Amino acid sequence: QLELPVKYAVYLIVTSGEASTTYLNFTTSEKTIQTMKHQYKFTNLGKRSLPISVVFWVPVRLNNEIVWDRPQVTFSPNLSSACNTEERSPPHSDFLAELEKTHVLNCSIAVCQRIACDIPYFNIQE
């Protein structure tokens, strides 16, 4: 185990935008396209710029059916960011049993896209 001394405090706030989609009702028998939009605001209240990494996990397929097609991550034009995307298989293969328990579609039962974005300089109050 390694130790890393902390030289200054980090005050980063993440808030969800009011325009974000809170839920969607859908069935696999209906092939309608609906748009989901999530907005997050990151605020650096600290005294200096810092590098941050932001990771999104998005369910994209359940039982070989597309549930979220082509998720995209965009940042404010004043931020420089580099994103990497990879697909991850779920740890549980019996998705029907899990859905009956929780009624929630998440990465424990669906194939997910992991989108990791590095922002090398996140300035104060951005």
N, CA, C and O atoms as a GROMACS GRO file, in nm:
protein
  504
    1GLN      N    1   0.085  -0.118   0.000
    1GLN     CA    2   0.000   0.000   0.000
    1GLN      C    3   0.089   0.124   0.000
    1GLN      O    4   0.185   0.134   0.077
    2LEU      N    5   0.055   0.217  -0.088
    2LEU     CA    6   0.133   0.340  -0.099
    2LEU      C    7   0.059   0.455  -0.034
    2LEU      O    8  -0.064   0.455  -0.024
    3GLU      N    9   0.134   0.552   0.010
    3GLU     CA   10   0.074   0.672   0.067
    3GLU      C   11   0.106   0.791  -0.021
    3GLU      O   12   0.215   0.802  -0.076
    4LEU      N   13   0.009   0.880  -0.034
    4LEU     CA   14   0.027   1.001  -0.111
    4LEU      C   15  -0.012   1.118  -0.024
    4LEU      O   16  -0.128   1.131   0.015
    5PRO      N   17   0.083   1.205   0.008
    5PRO     CA   18   0.048   1.319   0.093
    5PRO      C   19  -0.042   1.417   0.017
    5PRO      O   20  -0.020   1.444  -0.101
    6VAL      N   21  -0.141   1.468   0.085
    6VAL     CA   22  -0.232   1.566   0.026
    6VAL      C   23  -0.179   1.705   0.058
    6VAL      O   24  -0.162   1.740   0.175
    7LYS      N   25  -0.154   1.783  -0.047
    7LYS     CA   26  -0.094   1.915  -0.026
    7LYS      C   27  -0.198   2.027  -0.028
    7LYS      O   28  -0.174   2.136   0.024
    8TYR      N   29  -0.314   2.000  -0.087
    8TYR     CA   30  -0.419   2.100  -0.089
    8TYR      C   31  -0.554   2.030  -0.105
    8TYR      O   32  -0.562   1.918  -0.155
    9ALA      N   33  -0.657   2.098  -0.062
    9ALA     CA   34  -0.792   2.040  -0.070
    9ALA      C   35  -0.847   2.054  -0.212
    9ALA      O   36  -0.815   2.147  -0.284
   10VAL      N   37  -0.931   1.958  -0.249
   10VAL     CA   38  -0.999   1.959  -0.378
   10VAL      C   39  -1.148   1.975  -0.352
   10VAL      O   40  -1.208   1.895  -0.279
   11TYR      N   41  -1.206   2.076  -0.411
   11TYR     CA   42  -1.349   2.102  -0.396
   11TYR      C   43  -1.414   2.099  -0.534
   11TYR      O   44  -1.416   2.199  -0.605
   12LEU      N   45  -1.465   1.984  -0.570
   12LEU     CA   46  -1.528   1.964  -0.700
   12LEU      C   47  -1.674   1.927  -0.678
   12LEU      O   48  -1.704   1.835  -0.602
   13ILE      N   49  -1.764   1.997  -0.745
   13ILE     CA   50  -1.907   1.971  -0.731
   13ILE      C   51  -1.961   1.923  -0.865
   13ILE      O   52  -1.929   1.981  -0.970
   14VAL      N   53  -2.042   1.817  -0.862
   14VAL     CA   54  -2.109   1.767  -0.982
   14VAL      C   55  -2.259   1.778  -0.959
   14VAL      O   56  -2.311   1.725  -0.861
   15THR      N   57  -2.328   1.847  -1.049
   15THR     CA   58  -2.474   1.861  -1.038
   15THR      C   59  -2.537   1.816  -1.169
   15THR      O   60  -2.479   1.830  -1.277
   16SER      N   61  -2.658   1.763  -1.158
   16SER     CA   62  -2.734   1.719  -1.275
   16SER      C   63  -2.819   1.834  -1.325
   16SER      O   64  -2.880   1.907  -1.246
   17GLY      N   65  -2.822   1.851  -1.457
   17GLY     CA   66  -2.900   1.959  -1.516
   17GLY      C   67  -3.049   1.930  -1.513
   17GLY      O   68  -3.090   1.814  -1.521
   18GLU      N   69  -3.129   2.035  -1.502
   18GLU     CA   70  -3.275   2.018  -1.498
   18GLU      C   71  -3.330   1.964  -1.629
   18GLU      O   72  -3.437   1.904  -1.630
   19ALA      N   73  -3.259   1.984  -1.739
   19ALA     CA   74  -3.306   1.938  -1.869
   19ALA      C   75  -3.277   1.789  -1.892
   19ALA      O   76  -3.310   1.736  -1.998
   20SER      N   77  -3.215   1.723  -1.795
   20SER     CA   78  -3.183   1.581  -1.810
   20SER      C   79  -3.308   1.495  -1.811
   20SER      O   80  -3.406   1.524  -1.742
   21THR      N   81  -3.303   1.388  -1.891
   21THR     CA   82  -3.412   1.290  -1.894
   21THR      C   83  -3.408   1.212  -1.763
   21THR      O   84  -3.302   1.160  -1.726
   22THR      N   85  -3.520   1.202  -1.694
   22THR     CA   86  -3.521   1.130  -1.567
   22THR      C   87  -3.560   0.983  -1.584
   22THR      O   88  -3.513   0.898  -1.508
   23TYR      N   89  -3.643   0.953  -1.682
   23TYR     CA   90  -3.677   0.813  -1.709
   23TYR      C   91  -3.740   0.801  -1.847
   23TYR      O   92  -3.787   0.899  -1.904
   24LEU      N   93  -3.738   0.679  -1.900
   24LEU     CA   94  -3.806   0.646  -2.025
   24LEU      C   95  -3.881   0.516  -2.005
   24LEU      O   96  -3.827   0.421  -1.948
   25ASN      N   97  -4.003   0.509  -2.051
   25ASN     CA   98  -4.076   0.383  -2.054
   25ASN      C   99  -4.062   0.324  -2.193
   25ASN      O  100  -4.082   0.394  -2.292
   26PHE      N  101  -4.027   0.197  -2.200
   26PHE     CA  102  -4.017   0.132  -2.331
   26PHE      C  103  -4.040  -0.017  -2.315
   26PHE      O  104  -4.025  -0.072  -2.206
   27THR      N  105  -4.076  -0.080  -2.425
   27THR     CA  106  -4.086  -0.226  -2.430
   27THR      C  107  -4.007  -0.272  -2.551
   27THR      O  108  -3.990  -0.196  -2.647
   28THR      N  109  -3.959  -0.395  -2.547
   28THR     CA  110  -3.880  -0.445  -2.658
   28THR      C  111  -3.966  -0.472  -2.781
   28THR      O  112  -3.914  -0.479  -2.892
   29SER      N  113  -4.096  -0.486  -2.763
   29SER     CA  114  -4.183  -0.510  -2.879
   29SER      C  115  -4.205  -0.384  -2.962
   29SER      O  116  -4.232  -0.392  -3.081
   30GLU      N  117  -4.194  -0.268  -2.900
   30GLU     CA  118  -4.209  -0.141  -2.972
   30GLU      C  119  -4.072  -0.093  -3.017
   30GLU      O  120  -3.979  -0.082  -2.937
   31LYS      N  121  -4.060  -0.065  -3.144
   31LYS     CA  122  -3.932  -0.022  -3.200
   31LYS      C  123  -3.929   0.129  -3.221
   31LYS      O  124  -3.887   0.176  -3.327
   32THR      N  125  -3.972   0.204  -3.122
   32THR     CA  126  -3.970   0.350  -3.133
   32THR      C  127  -3.836   0.404  -3.086
   32THR      O  128  -3.771   0.346  -2.999
   33ILE      N  129  -3.797   0.514  -3.143
   33ILE     CA  130  -3.672   0.580  -3.105
   33ILE      C  131  -3.706   0.698  -3.015
   33ILE      O  132  -3.788   0.783  -3.050
   34GLN      N  133  -3.642   0.701  -2.898
   34GLN     CA  134  -3.660   0.812  -2.805
   34GLN      C  135  -3.522   0.868  -2.772
   34GLN      O  136  -3.424   0.794  -2.767
   35THR      N  137  -3.516   0.995  -2.750
   35THR     CA  138  -3.389   1.060  -2.721
   35THR      C  139  -3.375   1.082  -2.571
   35THR      O  140  -3.465   1.134  -2.505
   36MET      N  141  -3.259   1.040  -2.519
   36MET     CA  142  -3.226   1.067  -2.378
   36MET      C  143  -3.114   1.170  -2.376
   36MET      O  144  -3.022   1.167  -2.458
   37LYS      N  145  -3.124   1.259  -2.281
   37LYS     CA  146  -3.020   1.360  -2.267
   37LYS      C  147  -2.990   1.380  -2.120
   37LYS      O  148  -3.080   1.404  -2.039
   38HIS      N  149  -2.864   1.370  -2.086
   38HIS     CA  150  -2.820   1.396  -1.949
   38HIS      C  151  -2.721   1.511  -1.953
   38HIS      O  152  -2.629   1.513  -2.035
   39GLN      N  153  -2.740   1.606  -1.864
   39GLN     CA  154  -2.648   1.718  -1.852
   39GLN      C  155  -2.591   1.718  -1.711
   39GLN      O  156  -2.664   1.706  -1.613
   40TYR      N  157  -2.460   1.733  -1.703
   40TYR     CA  158  -2.394   1.743  -1.574
   40TYR      C  159  -2.308   1.868  -1.575
   40TYR      O  160  -2.246   1.902  -1.676
   41LYS      N  161  -2.306   1.936  -1.464
   41LYS     CA  162  -2.220   2.053  -1.449
   41LYS      C  163  -2.114   2.021  -1.345
   41LYS      O  164  -2.145   1.980  -1.233
   42PHE      N  165  -1.990   2.040  -1.383
   42PHE     CA  166  -1.877   2.020  -1.293
   42PHE      C  167  -1.824   2.157  -1.254
   42PHE      O  168  -1.797   2.240  -1.341
   43THR      N  169  -1.809   2.181  -1.125
   43THR     CA  170  -1.761   2.310  -1.077
   43THR      C  171  -1.641   2.288  -0.986
   43THR      O  172  -1.647   2.210  -0.891
   44ASN      N  173  -1.534   2.356  -1.017
   44ASN     CA  174  -1.412   2.351  -0.936
   44ASN      C  175  -1.413   2.471  -0.842
   44ASN      O  176  -1.389   2.584  -0.886
   45LEU      N  177  -1.439   2.447  -0.714
   45LEU     CA  178  -1.441   2.555  -0.615
   45LEU      C  179  -1.307   2.572  -0.544
   45LEU      O  180  -1.293   2.652  -0.452
   46GLY      N  181  -1.209   2.494  -0.590
   46GLY     CA  182  -1.078   2.499  -0.526
   46GLY      C  183  -0.999   2.623  -0.563
   46GLY      O  184  -1.049   2.714  -0.630
   47LYS      N  185  -0.875   2.625  -0.518
   47LYS     CA  186  -0.788   2.741  -0.539
   47LYS      C  187  -0.694   2.724  -0.657
   47LYS      O  188  -0.616   2.814  -0.688
   48ARG      N  189  -0.700   2.609  -0.725
   48ARG     CA  190  -0.610   2.585  -0.838
   48ARG      C  191  -0.674   2.491  -0.939
   48ARG      O  192  -0.768   2.417  -0.907
   49SER      N  193  -0.621   2.494  -1.060
   49SER     CA  194  -0.666   2.403  -1.165
   49SER      C  195  -0.620   2.262  -1.130
   49SER      O  196  -0.521   2.244  -1.060
   50LEU      N  197  -0.692   2.162  -1.180
   50LEU     CA  198  -0.654   2.025  -1.153
   50LEU      C  199  -0.697   1.936  -1.268
   50LEU      O  200  -0.792   1.968  -1.340
   51PRO      N  201  -0.628   1.823  -1.286
   51PRO     CA  202  -0.672   1.727  -1.386
   51PRO      C  203  -0.784   1.641  -1.328
   51PRO      O  204  -0.779   1.604  -1.210
   52ILE      N  205  -0.885   1.610  -1.410
   52ILE     CA  206  -0.991   1.520  -1.363
   52ILE      C  207  -1.018   1.415  -1.469
   52ILE      O  208  -0.990   1.435  -1.588
   53SER      N  209  -1.073   1.304  -1.425
   53SER     CA  210  -1.121   1.199  -1.514
   53SER      C  211  -1.269   1.179  -1.487
   53SER      O  212  -1.311   1.170  -1.372
   54VAL      N  213  -1.347   1.172  -1.593
   54VAL     CA  214  -1.491   1.152  -1.583
   54VAL      C  215  -1.523   1.022  -1.654
   54VAL      O  216  -1.485   1.003  -1.770
   55VAL      N  217  -1.595   0.931  -1.586
   55VAL     CA  218  -1.627   0.801  -1.644
   55VAL      C  219  -1.778   0.782  -1.645
   55VAL      O  220  -1.844   0.797  -1.543
   56PHE      N  221  -1.832   0.750  -1.763
   56PHE     CA  222  -1.974   0.722  -1.780
   56PHE      C  223  -1.991   0.574  -1.815
   56PHE      O  224  -1.916   0.520  -1.896
   57TRP      N  225  -2.090   0.510  -1.754
   57TRP     CA  226  -2.127   0.372  -1.787
   57TRP      C  227  -2.267   0.378  -1.846
   57TRP      O  228  -2.361   0.421  -1.780
   58VAL      N  229  -2.282   0.334  -1.972
   58VAL     CA  230  -2.409   0.346  -2.043
   58VAL      C  231  -2.454   0.208  -2.090
   58VAL      O  232  -2.383   0.145  -2.169
   59PRO      N  233  -2.571   0.158  -2.044
   59PRO     CA  234  -2.622   0.031  -2.096
   59PRO      C  235  -2.658   0.047  -2.244
   59PRO      O  236  -2.737   0.134  -2.279
   60VAL      N  237  -2.601  -0.038  -2.330
   60VAL     CA  238  -2.626  -0.025  -2.474
   60VAL      C  239  -2.701  -0.144  -2.533
   60VAL      O  240  -2.774  -0.128  -2.632
   61ARG      N  241  -2.685  -0.263  -2.475
   61ARG     CA  242  -2.755  -0.381  -2.527
   61ARG      C  243  -2.800  -0.472  -2.414
   61ARG      O  244  -2.730  -0.491  -2.315
   62LEU      N  245  -2.920  -0.527  -2.432
   62LEU     CA  246  -2.973  -0.626  -2.339
   62LEU      C  247  -3.025  -0.742  -2.423
   62LEU      O  248  -3.115  -0.725  -2.505
   63ASN      N  249  -2.967  -0.860  -2.402
   63ASN     CA  250  -3.007  -0.980  -2.476
   63ASN      C  251  -3.000  -0.954  -2.628
   63ASN      O  252  -3.091  -0.989  -2.702
   64ASN      N  253  -2.892  -0.892  -2.671
   64ASN     CA  254  -2.865  -0.859  -2.812
   64ASN      C  255  -2.962  -0.758  -2.873
   64ASN      O  256  -2.963  -0.741  -2.995
   65GLU      N  257  -3.041  -0.691  -2.792
   65GLU     CA  258  -3.129  -0.584  -2.838
   65GLU      C  259  -3.067  -0.450  -2.799
   65GLU      O  260  -3.026  -0.431  -2.685
   66ILE      N  261  -3.061  -0.358  -2.893
   66ILE     CA  262  -3.005  -0.226  -2.865
   66ILE      C  263  -3.102  -0.148  -2.777
   66ILE      O  264  -3.220  -0.134  -2.810
   67VAL      N  265  -3.051  -0.096  -2.664
   67VAL     CA  266  -3.134  -0.014  -2.575
   67VAL      C  267  -3.088   0.132  -2.575
   67VAL      O  268  -3.166   0.222  -2.546
   68TRP      N  269  -2.961   0.155  -2.606
   68TRP     CA  270  -2.911   0.293  -2.618
   68TRP      C  271  -2.813   0.292  -2.734
   68TRP      O  272  -2.705   0.232  -2.726
   69ASP      N  273  -2.850   0.359  -2.841
   69ASP     CA  274  -2.772   0.355  -2.964
   69ASP      C  275  -2.679   0.476  -2.972
   69ASP      O  276  -2.723   0.591  -2.964
   70ARG      N  277  -2.553   0.449  -2.989
   70ARG     CA  278  -2.450   0.552  -3.008
   70ARG      C  279  -2.449   0.661  -2.901
   70ARG      O  280  -2.472   0.778  -2.932
   71PRO      N  281  -2.422   0.626  -2.777
   71PRO     CA  282  -2.411   0.731  -2.675
   71PRO      C  283  -2.294   0.824  -2.708
   71PRO      O  284  -2.190   0.780  -2.757
   72GLN      N  285  -2.313   0.951  -2.680
   72GLN     CA  286  -2.211   1.052  -2.708
   72GLN      C  287  -2.186   1.136  -2.584
   72GLN      O  288  -2.278   1.163  -2.506
   73VAL      N  289  -2.062   1.176  -2.567
   73VAL     CA  290  -2.025   1.265  -2.457
   73VAL      C  291  -1.966   1.390  -2.520
   73VAL      O  292  -1.873   1.382  -2.601
   74THR      N  293  -2.019   1.506  -2.482
   74THR     CA  294  -1.964   1.633  -2.530
   74THR      C  295  -1.938   1.723  -2.411
   74THR      O  296  -2.010   1.721  -2.311
   75PHE      N  297  -1.833   1.801  -2.422
   75PHE     CA  298  -1.796   1.894  -2.317
   75PHE      C  299  -1.806   2.037  -2.369
   75PHE      O  300  -1.815   2.059  -2.490
   76SER      N  301  -1.804   2.131  -2.279
   76SER     CA  302  -1.802   2.272  -2.318
   76SER      C  303  -1.684   2.296  -2.411
   76SER      O  304  -1.579   2.234  -2.396
   77PRO      N  305  -1.701   2.386  -2.509
   77PRO     CA  306  -1.593   2.411  -2.605
   77PRO      C  307  -1.463   2.459  -2.541
   77PRO      O  308  -1.356   2.440  -2.599
   78ASN      N  309  -1.470   2.521  -2.424
   78ASN     CA  310  -1.349   2.574  -2.361
   78ASN      C  311  -1.269   2.466  -2.287
   78ASN      O  312  -1.161   2.496  -2.234
   79LEU      N  313  -1.319   2.343  -2.281
   79LEU     CA  314  -1.247   2.235  -2.214
   79LEU      C  315  -1.182   2.145  -2.317
   79LEU      O  316  -1.244   2.108  -2.417
   80SER      N  317  -1.056   2.110  -2.294
   80SER     CA  318  -0.993   2.011  -2.380
   80SER      C  319  -1.005   1.877  -2.310
   80SER      O  320  -0.972   1.863  -2.192
   81SER      N  321  -1.053   1.777  -2.385
   81SER     CA  322  -1.073   1.645  -2.325
   81SER      C  323  -1.040   1.538  -2.427
   81SER      O  324  -1.052   1.560  -2.548
   82ALA      N  325  -1.000   1.423  -2.377
   82ALA     CA  326  -0.975   1.306  -2.460
   82ALA      C  327  -1.053   1.190  -2.401
   82ALA      O  328  -1.038   1.159  -2.283
   83CYS      N  329  -1.137   1.127  -2.483
   83CYS     CA  330  -1.223   1.019  -2.433
   83CYS      C  331  -1.188   0.886  -2.499
   83CYS      O  332  -1.154   0.882  -2.618
   84ASN      N  333  -1.196   0.779  -2.422
   84ASN     CA  334  -1.178   0.643  -2.472
   84ASN      C  335  -1.304   0.565  -2.441
   84ASN      O  336  -1.364   0.579  -2.334
   85THR      N  337  -1.345   0.481  -2.536
   85THR     CA  338  -1.468   0.404  -2.521
   85THR      C  339  -1.437   0.255  -2.534
   85THR      O  340  -1.359   0.214  -2.620
   86GLU      N  341  -1.500   0.175  -2.448
   86GLU     CA  342  -1.490   0.030  -2.460
   86GLU      C  343  -1.619  -0.034  -2.411
   86GLU      O  344  -1.690   0.022  -2.328
   87GLU      N  345  -1.650  -0.152  -2.466
   87GLU     CA  346  -1.770  -0.225  -2.422
   87GLU      C  347  -1.732  -0.325  -2.315
   87GLU      O  348  -1.626  -0.387  -2.319
   88ARG      N  349  -1.822  -0.341  -2.219
   88ARG     CA  350  -1.802  -0.437  -2.110
   88ARG      C  351  -1.925  -0.527  -2.101
   88ARG      O  352  -2.038  -0.480  -2.106
   89SER      N  353  -1.901  -0.656  -2.087
   89SER     CA  354  -2.011  -0.752  -2.071
   89SER      C  355  -2.057  -0.753  -1.926
   89SER      O  356  -1.979  -0.723  -1.836
   90PRO      N  357  -2.184  -0.787  -1.903
   90PRO     CA  358  -2.236  -0.786  -1.766
   90PRO      C  359  -2.188  -0.907  -1.686
   90PRO      O  360  -2.161  -1.013  -1.744
   91PRO      N  361  -2.177  -0.893  -1.554
   91PRO     CA  362  -2.139  -1.007  -1.471
   91PRO      C  363  -2.250  -1.110  -1.454
   91PRO      O  364  -2.223  -1.228  -1.432
   92HIS      N  365  -2.378  -1.066  -1.465
   92HIS     CA  366  -2.491  -1.158  -1.451
   92HIS      C  367  -2.545  -1.195  -1.588
   92HIS      O  368  -2.571  -1.107  -1.671
   93SER      N  369  -2.561  -1.325  -1.613
   93SER     CA  370  -2.614  -1.368  -1.743
   93SER      C  371  -2.766  -1.386  -1.740
   93SER      O  372  -2.830  -1.379  -1.845
   94ASP      N  373  -2.824  -1.408  -1.623
   94ASP     CA  374  -2.968  -1.427  -1.613
   94ASP      C  375  -3.037  -1.292  -1.592
   94ASP      O  376  -3.077  -1.258  -1.481
   95PHE      N  377  -3.049  -1.217  -1.702
   95PHE     CA  378  -3.102  -1.081  -1.690
   95PHE      C  379  -3.248  -1.078  -1.651
   95PHE      O  380  -3.292  -0.984  -1.585
   96LEU      N  381  -3.326  -1.179  -1.690
   96LEU     CA  382  -3.469  -1.180  -1.655
   96LEU      C  383  -3.490  -1.188  -1.505
   96LEU      O  384  -3.574  -1.117  -1.450
   97ALA      N  385  -3.415  -1.274  -1.438
   97ALA     CA  386  -3.427  -1.286  -1.292
   97ALA      C  387  -3.388  -1.156  -1.224
   97ALA      O  388  -3.453  -1.114  -1.128
   98GLU      N  389  -3.281  -1.092  -1.272
   98GLU     CA  390  -3.237  -0.966  -1.213
   98GLU      C  391  -3.339  -0.854  -1.237
   98GLU      O  392  -3.364  -0.774  -1.147
   99LEU      N  393  -3.397  -0.849  -1.357
   99LEU     CA  394  -3.497  -0.746  -1.387
   99LEU      C  395  -3.623  -0.764  -1.303
   99LEU      O  396  -3.684  -0.665  -1.262
  100GLU      N  397  -3.661  -0.888  -1.276
  100GLU     CA  398  -3.778  -0.913  -1.191
  100GLU      C  399  -3.755  -0.863  -1.049
  100GLU      O  400  -3.848  -0.818  -0.982
  101LYS      N  401  -3.630  -0.871  -1.002
  101LYS     CA  402  -3.598  -0.826  -0.866
  101LYS      C  403  -3.594  -0.674  -0.856
  101LYS      O  404  -3.650  -0.616  -0.762
  102THR      N  405  -3.528  -0.608  -0.951
  102THR     CA  406  -3.502  -0.465  -0.934
  102THR      C  407  -3.577  -0.374  -1.031
  102THR      O  408  -3.598  -0.257  -1.002
  103HIS      N  409  -3.619  -0.426  -1.146
  103HIS     CA  410  -3.685  -0.346  -1.251
  103HIS      C  411  -3.598  -0.230  -1.297
  103HIS      O  412  -3.649  -0.126  -1.340
  104VAL      N  413  -3.467  -0.248  -1.289
  104VAL     CA  414  -3.373  -0.144  -1.329
  104VAL      C  415  -3.276  -0.202  -1.431
  104VAL      O  416  -3.216  -0.307  -1.410
  105LEU      N  417  -3.260  -0.131  -1.541
  105LEU     CA  418  -3.163  -0.171  -1.642
  105LEU      C  419  -3.030  -0.103  -1.609
  105LEU      O  420  -3.020   0.020  -1.613
  106ASN      N  421  -2.930  -0.184  -1.576
  106ASN     CA  422  -2.799  -0.128  -1.544
  106ASN      C  423  -2.690  -0.221  -1.596
  106ASN      O  424  -2.719  -0.319  -1.664
  107CYS      N  425  -2.567  -0.190  -1.565
  107CYS     CA  426  -2.453  -0.263  -1.620
  107CYS      C  427  -2.430  -0.399  -1.555
  107CYS      O  428  -2.340  -0.472  -1.597
  108SER      N  429  -2.509  -0.434  -1.455
  108SER     CA  430  -2.495  -0.568  -1.398
  108SER      C  431  -2.562  -0.673  -1.486
  108SER      O  432  -2.532  -0.792  -1.475
  109ILE      N  433  -2.654  -0.629  -1.574
  109ILE     CA  434  -2.725  -0.724  -1.660
  109ILE      C  435  -2.714  -0.690  -1.809
  109ILE      O  436  -2.743  -0.775  -1.893
  110ALA      N  437  -2.673  -0.570  -1.843
  110ALA     CA  438  -2.666  -0.527  -1.983
  110ALA      C  439  -2.521  -0.507  -2.026
  110ALA      O  440  -2.433  -0.481  -1.944
  111VAL      N  441  -2.498  -0.521  -2.156
  111VAL     CA  442  -2.368  -0.483  -2.212
  111VAL      C  443  -2.360  -0.331  -2.204
  111VAL      O  444  -2.452  -0.261  -2.246
  112CYS      N  445  -2.250  -0.281  -2.151
  112CYS     CA  446  -2.237  -0.137  -2.130
  112CYS      C  447  -2.118  -0.080  -2.206
  112CYS      O  448  -2.019  -0.148  -2.232
  113GLN      N  449  -2.132   0.046  -2.240
  113GLN     CA  450  -2.019   0.120  -2.291
  113GLN      C  451  -1.960   0.200  -2.177
  113GLN      O  452  -2.030   0.272  -2.106
  114ARG      N  453  -1.830   0.185  -2.159
  114ARG     CA  454  -1.758   0.264  -2.060
  114ARG      C  455  -1.687   0.376  -2.135
  114ARG      O  456  -1.600   0.351  -2.218
  115ILE      N  457  -1.727   0.499  -2.106
  115ILE     CA  458  -1.668   0.615  -2.172
  115ILE      C  459  -1.588   0.691  -2.067
  115ILE      O  460  -1.644   0.751  -1.975
  116ALA      N  461  -1.456   0.688  -2.082
  116ALA     CA  462  -1.367   0.754  -1.986
  116ALA      C  463  -1.304   0.876  -2.052
  116ALA      O  464  -1.242   0.865  -2.158
  117CYS      N  465  -1.320   0.991  -1.989
  117CYS     CA  466  -1.270   1.117  -2.045
  117CYS      C  467  -1.173   1.183  -1.946
  117CYS      O  468  -1.204   1.199  -1.828
  118ASP      N  469  -1.058   1.219  -1.998
  118ASP     CA  470  -0.958   1.289  -1.917
  118ASP      C  471  -0.957   1.436  -1.955
  118ASP      O  472  -0.949   1.472  -2.073
  119ILE      N  473  -0.964   1.520  -1.854
  119ILE     CA  474  -0.955   1.665  -1.872
  119ILE      C  475  -0.828   1.709  -1.800
  119ILE      O  476  -0.824   1.711  -1.677
  120PRO      N  477  -0.722   1.743  -1.875
  120PRO     CA  478  -0.593   1.770  -1.811
  120PRO      C  479  -0.590   1.896  -1.724
  120PRO      O  480  -0.518   1.900  -1.625
  121TYR      N  481  -0.667   1.999  -1.761
  121TYR     CA  482  -0.668   2.123  -1.683
  121TYR      C  483  -0.812   2.168  -1.663
  121TYR      O  484  -0.874   2.225  -1.752
  122PHE      N  485  -0.863   2.142  -1.544
  122PHE     CA  486  -0.998   2.187  -1.510
  122PHE      C  487  -0.982   2.310  -1.422
  122PHE      O  488  -0.945   2.300  -1.305
  123ASN      N  489  -1.010   2.426  -1.480
  123ASN     CA  490  -0.982   2.552  -1.412
  123ASN      C  491  -1.082   2.584  -1.301
  123ASN      O  492  -1.186   2.520  -1.290
  124ILE      N  493  -1.048   2.680  -1.222
  124ILE     CA  494  -1.133   2.725  -1.111
  124ILE      C  495  -1.262   2.783  -1.167
  124ILE      O  496  -1.259   2.859  -1.264
  125GLN      N  497  -1.375   2.746  -1.106
  125GLN     CA  498  -1.509   2.794  -1.143
  125GLN      C  499  -1.548   2.762  -1.287
  125GLN      O  500  -1.624   2.838  -1.347
  126GLU      N  501  -1.498   2.649  -1.344
  126GLU     CA  502  -1.542   2.607  -1.477
  126GLU      C  503  -1.655   2.509  -1.463
  126GLU      O  504  -1.708   2.460  -1.563
   0.00000   0.00000   0.00000
